[in-house]
Amino acid sequence: MVINMDTLIKNIKEDQWHYFKVQAAKEKVTLGAMFNRVVDNYKKKEKETAKQWNIIFSRKPLLTNAEAKNMHDATKEFRKEYGFEG
Protein backbone atom coordinates (compact mmCIF):
# COMPACT_ATOMS: atom_id res chain seq x y z
CA MET A 1 0.00 0.00 0.00
CA VAL A 2 1.36 3.40 -0.98
CA ILE A 3 0.61 6.38 1.24
CA ASN A 4 0.98 9.82 -0.30
CA MET A 5 1.67 12.73 2.01
CA ASP A 6 2.31 16.43 1.87
CA THR A 7 5.79 17.29 3.08
CA LEU A 8 7.77 20.49 3.60
CA ILE A 9 11.42 20.43 2.53
CA LYS A 10 13.65 23.12 4.01
CA ASN A 11 17.03 24.52 3.00
CA ILE A 12 16.85 23.92 -0.74
CA LYS A 13 18.92 26.30 -2.83
CA GLU A 14 16.71 28.47 -5.00
CA ASP A 15 18.57 27.67 -8.23
CA GLN A 16 18.39 23.94 -7.49
CA TRP A 17 14.63 24.15 -6.84
CA HIS A 18 14.13 26.12 -10.04
CA TYR A 19 16.08 23.52 -12.04
CA PHE A 20 14.04 20.72 -10.46
CA LYS A 21 10.76 22.44 -11.33
CA VAL A 22 11.89 23.10 -14.91
CA GLN A 23 12.88 19.45 -15.39
CA ALA A 24 9.53 18.26 -14.04
CA ALA A 25 7.74 20.65 -16.38
CA LYS A 26 9.79 19.48 -19.36
CA GLU A 27 8.82 15.89 -18.61
CA LYS A 28 5.22 16.91 -17.88
CA VAL A 29 5.16 15.28 -14.44
CA THR A 30 4.29 16.60 -10.99
CA LEU A 31 7.03 17.62 -8.59
CA GLY A 32 6.10 14.66 -6.39
CA ALA A 33 6.43 12.22 -9.28
CA MET A 34 9.76 13.78 -10.23
CA PHE A 35 11.01 13.55 -6.64
CA ASN A 36 9.95 9.89 -6.41
CA ARG A 37 11.77 9.14 -9.66
CA VAL A 38 14.94 10.83 -8.41
CA VAL A 39 14.87 8.83 -5.16
CA ASP A 40 14.13 5.56 -7.00
CA ASN A 41 17.06 6.19 -9.37
CA TYR A 42 19.34 6.99 -6.44
CA LYS A 43 18.33 3.78 -4.66
CA LYS A 44 18.89 1.75 -7.84
CA LYS A 45 22.34 3.29 -8.32
CA GLU A 46 23.21 2.67 -4.67
CA LYS A 47 22.17 -0.99 -4.99
CA GLU A 48 24.28 -1.39 -8.15
CA THR A 49 27.28 0.20 -6.43
CA ALA A 50 26.90 -2.16 -3.46
CA LYS A 51 26.74 -5.09 -5.87
CA GLN A 52 29.99 -3.97 -7.53
CA TRP A 53 31.77 -3.62 -4.17
CA ASN A 54 30.55 -7.09 -3.16
CA ILE A 55 32.14 -8.49 -6.32
CA ILE A 56 35.42 -6.74 -5.50
CA PHE A 57 35.49 -7.83 -1.85
CA SER A 58 34.52 -11.43 -2.59
CA ARG A 59 37.53 -12.04 -4.82
CA LYS A 60 40.48 -14.12 -3.71
CA PRO A 61 43.30 -11.94 -2.30
CA LEU A 62 46.25 -11.35 -4.61
CA LEU A 63 48.78 -11.90 -1.82
CA THR A 64 48.98 -14.41 1.00
CA ASN A 65 49.26 -13.02 4.52
CA ALA A 66 52.95 -13.93 4.55
CA GLU A 67 53.57 -12.14 1.22
CA ALA A 68 51.69 -9.08 2.46
CA LYS A 69 53.75 -9.03 5.68
CA ASN A 70 57.00 -9.34 3.70
CA MET A 71 55.95 -6.47 1.44
CA HIS A 72 54.99 -4.36 4.45
CA ASP A 73 58.33 -5.06 6.14
CA ALA A 74 60.27 -4.25 2.94
CA THR A 75 58.36 -0.98 2.55
CA LYS A 76 59.03 -0.09 6.17
CA GLU A 77 62.75 -0.78 5.72
CA PHE A 78 62.86 1.24 2.51
CA ARG A 79 61.16 4.22 4.17
CA LYS A 80 63.54 3.96 7.14
CA GLU A 81 66.57 3.80 4.82
CA TYR A 82 65.57 7.02 3.04
CA GLY A 83 64.41 8.90 6.15
CA PHE A 84 60.64 8.67 5.61
CA GLU A 85 59.82 7.14 8.98
CA GLY A 86 56.72 8.14 10.81
N, C-alpha and C positions, 0 to 999 in steps of 0.2 A: 504494500500500500504506500502510495506517495502522498506526502503531506506538503502542500504549498504554504508558504508563510511570507508575510511582509517583514522585511528586515532593513535596518538602518546600517549603512557602512560608513564609518568615520575615517578621516585622514587620508582621503584619496586626492592625489594631485589633480588639479583642474584640467591640465592638458591630457593626462591619462584618461580621465573620465570622458572628456570630449572625444578622444580617439575611440574609446570603447563604444560610445553612443553612435558615432559615425559608422563604425564597423557593423554594429547591429542593424543600423538603418540600411546600409548597403546590402546586407544579406536578408533584409526584410523579416527580421525576427525581433521578438521582445528583448528587453535588457535581461530579464530573468532567464530566457532561453539561451541567450548568448553567454551569460555567466555560467549556467549549467554546462554548456558545451566546453567552455574554457576549463572548468574544474574536471570534467570527465577526461579531456585530453591530457591534462596534467597528471591525473591518476594513472592513465594508460602509459604515459611516458615514464612515470616513476616505477611502474610495475615492470616495464621493459628494461629499465636501467638495473633494477634489482636482479632480474633474470640474467643479465649480462655479467654482473658481479658474481653471481652464484656460479656461473660457468668458469670464471677466472679462478675463484677460490676453491673450486672442487678439483682442479687439475693437480696432477702429481707434481711435487716440488722438483725444481731443476737440480738442486743440490741436496746431498744427504746432510744430516746434522753435523757430522764430522767435517765434511767439506766446507760447510758454512762457517764452522768454528775456525778452521785453518785459514780461510779467507779473512775472517774478522781479525785474527791474530796477525796475519801478514799486513793488513791495512794499518793496524795499530802500530806495528813496528815501523812501517814506512813513515807514518805521520810523526812518530817519535824521532826517527832519524833526521827528518827535515824540519824539526822544530814546530810541528803543528799539533802539539799535544793540547788536550783540554776539552 
